[in-house]
Amino acid sequence: MKLAATSLLTVSHNSLGINHTNAKSEKGIAIRFLGTGAADWNGRDERGELRRLTSILVDRHILIDFTPTTEDMLPVDCHPDIIFYTHSHNDHYNPTAALKAGVKRVYLSQTWYDIAKVDFDQAAKALNMPSPLITPVYTGQQIKIENLAITPLPANHATEYITEQALIYLIEKQNTRLLYATDTGGIPALATRISGIDAHQKGSPITALIMEATMGMNCEADFRLFTHSSVALVERTVRVLKETKRYLPPAGQPVYITHLARTLHGTQADLDTHLPAPLRAAYDGLEVIFYPNHFDPSSQT
């Protein structure tokens, strides 16, 4: 199948009749981690730790994945209207939660569009709400939303639907290029090629990275290695990207890991102490602005 690598889909908020008053960065990409846990989290654990299921909020109006566990993490004055899904697993995908949050436009892989259309129509009917506009996207297709460009890339992850292609996303604003990679076992070769960070270096380097580390440290033998990443794999990925100048972050900017399995990771305090630099464990409610490589955050007004 021919890749839609040069295709472009442009979205105007004016066409939706929506106005936003977002406290967001004009130069960087603002991320709020709504949840940072893998599927084995179900409330507070025996250690007193709590991780909601993995989801992020981008520039205060775009969700990537969303479930009922993260509803309380949305800012009170925030009403996201767009959602991108990585895949159909129920720790990432819940149409009822998305509709209740105010989502009116949905993007997901064309490989499971028909399934999602039925799910959302049923959820909308049960809530007595209009169905959102669901747009199928293709690997390599760039979607323009205001000053953001979001490109779906193939993930190494499997679902119950044998033909479904799970996705990771490249999020760009001006010279900031953030790779958001969950759920996935490493970064597939095709994803590096489309994003321009493969061996040929045809594109710009990424300047920020959020990557799943479902498996903790010293858990390389875990069965999840076929569809998820470990701390060691993330560390090795970062080292290779930096040494080959395909990852050029601003000085001191961490690589954030997310989608942490309850049974394979220590507490947040343990992770803060023992994670190898530049890795840092994200936590629910963490807010980060990712800037271009040479941007001075003190100049942001």
Disulfide bonds with the S-S distance in Angstrom:
none
